Amino acid sequence: MNVLLLPCYNEEKALPLLFEKILHLNLSDLSIIVVDDGSADGTVQTARKWLNSLNLEILQHPMNMGLGEAISTGLKYSMEIVTGAKDAIIIMDADNTHDPSLMTEMIRQVDQGTDVVIASRYCTGGEEIGLMPHRKLLSRGASWLLTSVFHIPNVK
């Protein structure tokens, strides 16, 4: 079972758009874990509307604890679901700025023995979709800082 982990904070409007794209991929062995990080909007109610259409589970933090904690909660839970050595855990932003169709190729690479697959907007062919200018600036600054401190070949 492959797992898609979606940490969410106030994604009531973005989730239906993302779920619609995922639904059209016809990934029958995909379990979706939504981790709501104390959203103040209708994120949880919106996600619940998709329970019958997608293999979806919802975990909730009682208050906003940050992206790192949402991912940690989701990873701990996902480790209980993943059963095979070739199963993948995919972490994707829930704000509909990532193309879920990339999951198909990522899963294929894991099936062929790759341990870690990273889809980066900074790789050749990558692009930034739907990001506000200040978020692009912050993202580039963080990327530069991490690249300067951690020299990992072929990772941007």
C-alpha positions as CSV (number, residue, x, y, z in Angstrom):
1,M,0.0,0.0,0.0
2,N,1.4,3.4,-1.0
3,V,0.6,6.3,1.2
4,L,0.1,9.9,0.3
5,L,0.6,12.2,3.3
6,L,-1.1,15.6,3.1
7,P,-0.3,17.9,6.0
8,C,-3.1,20.6,6.0
9,Y,-3.7,23.9,7.5
10,N,-6.7,25.9,6.3
11,E,-7.0,24.1,2.9
12,E,-10.8,24.0,2.6
13,K,-10.6,25.5,-0.9
14,A,-7.6,23.7,-2.2
15,L,-8.4,20.1,-1.1
16,P,-11.3,19.5,-3.5
17,L,-9.1,20.6,-6.5
18,L,-6.3,18.3,-5.3
19,F,-8.6,15.4,-4.6
20,E,-10.2,15.7,-8.0
21,K,-6.8,15.4,-9.6
22,I,-5.9,12.4,-7.5
23,L,-9.2,10.7,-8.2
24,H,-8.4,10.8,-11.9
25,L,-5.1,9.1,-11.5
26,N,-6.9,5.8,-10.6
27,L,-4.2,4.7,-8.1
28,S,-6.1,1.9,-6.5
29,D,-3.3,1.0,-4.0
30,L,-3.1,4.6,-2.6
31,S,-4.1,5.4,0.9
32,I,-4.4,9.2,1.6
33,I,-3.7,10.5,5.1
34,V,-4.8,14.0,5.8
35,V,-3.3,15.5,8.9
36,D,-5.3,18.6,9.8
37,D,-3.0,20.9,11.8
38,G,-5.7,22.7,13.8
39,S,-7.3,24.4,10.8
40,A,-9.8,27.3,11.6
41,D,-11.7,26.8,8.3
42,G,-13.7,23.8,7.0
43,T,-10.7,21.7,6.0
44,V,-11.8,18.6,8.0
45,Q,-15.4,18.9,6.8
46,T,-14.2,19.2,3.2
47,A,-12.0,16.2,3.5
48,R,-14.8,14.1,5.0
49,K,-16.9,14.7,1.9
50,W,-14.3,12.6,0.0
51,L,-14.3,9.6,2.3
52,N,-16.5,7.6,0.0
53,S,-14.5,8.5,-3.2
54,L,-10.9,8.0,-2.0
55,N,-9.2,5.7,0.4
56,L,-8.9,8.5,2.9
57,E,-8.2,8.9,6.6
58,I,-8.2,12.1,8.6
59,L,-5.9,12.8,11.6
60,Q,-6.4,16.0,13.6
61,H,-4.3,18.1,15.8
62,P,-6.4,20.0,18.3
63,M,-4.4,23.2,17.6
64,N,-1.9,24.4,15.0
65,M,1.5,22.7,15.9
66,G,3.3,23.5,12.7
67,L,4.2,21.7,9.5
68,G,7.0,19.6,11.0
69,E,4.6,18.2,13.7
70,A,1.9,17.5,11.1
71,I,4.4,15.6,8.9
72,S,5.7,13.7,12.0
73,T,2.2,12.7,13.0
74,G,1.5,11.5,9.5
75,L,4.7,9.6,9.1
76,K,4.2,7.8,12.4
77,Y,0.7,6.8,11.4
78,S,1.8,5.9,7.8
79,M,4.5,3.5,9.1
80,E,1.6,1.3,10.5
81,I,0.1,1.1,7.0
82,V,3.1,0.5,4.9
83,T,3.7,-3.2,4.7
84,G,6.1,-3.9,1.9
85,A,9.7,-2.9,1.1
86,K,8.6,-1.4,-2.2
87,D,5.7,0.7,-0.7
88,A,6.1,4.4,-0.9
89,I,5.2,7.2,1.5
90,I,4.7,10.4,-0.5
91,I,4.5,13.8,1.3
92,M,2.8,16.5,-0.7
93,D,1.6,20.0,0.1
94,A,-2.2,20.1,0.3
95,D,-2.5,23.5,-1.2
96,N,-2.7,22.2,-4.8
97,T,0.7,23.6,-5.8
98,H,2.1,20.2,-6.6
99,D,1.0,18.1,-9.5
100,P,-0.1,14.7,-8.1
101,S,0.4,13.0,-11.5
102,L,4.2,13.0,-10.5
103,M,3.3,10.3,-8.0
104,T,3.0,7.7,-10.7
105,E,6.6,8.1,-11.8
106,M,7.8,8.4,-8.2
107,I,6.1,5.1,-7.3
108,R,7.5,3.5,-10.4
109,Q,11.1,4.5,-9.3
110,V,10.5,3.1,-5.8
111,D,9.2,-0.1,-7.4
112,Q,12.5,-0.3,-9.3
113,G,14.6,-0.1,-6.1
114,T,15.2,3.6,-5.6
115,D,15.2,4.4,-1.9
116,V,14.3,8.1,-2.0
117,V,12.7,10.1,-4.7
118,I,12.4,13.8,-4.5
119,A,10.3,15.9,-6.8
120,S,11.7,19.4,-6.7
121,R,10.6,22.5,-8.3
122,Y,14.2,23.4,-8.7
123,C,15.2,20.4,-10.9
124,T,15.4,20.6,-14.6
125,G,11.8,20.8,-15.9
126,G,10.4,21.8,-12.5
127,E,8.4,24.9,-12.0
128,E,6.7,27.0,-9.3
129,I,3.0,27.0,-9.7
130,G,0.6,29.2,-7.7
131,L,3.2,30.6,-5.3
132,M,2.9,34.2,-4.2
133,P,6.1,36.2,-4.9
134,H,7.0,36.4,-1.2
135,R,6.7,32.6,-0.9
136,K,9.0,32.2,-4.0
137,L,11.6,34.5,-2.4
138,L,11.4,32.6,1.0
139,S,11.7,29.3,-0.8
140,R,14.7,30.3,-2.9
141,G,16.4,31.8,0.2
142,A,15.8,28.6,2.2
143,S,17.1,26.5,-0.8
144,W,20.2,28.6,-1.1
145,L,20.9,28.4,2.7
146,L,20.4,24.6,2.8
147,T,22.5,24.0,-0.3
148,S,25.3,26.2,1.2
149,V,25.3,24.3,4.5
150,F,24.6,20.7,3.3
151,H,26.5,19.7,0.2
152,I,24.5,16.7,-1.0
153,P,25.1,15.8,-4.7
154,N,22.1,16.0,-7.0
155,V,19.8,17.3,-4.3
156,K,18.5,20.9,-4.6
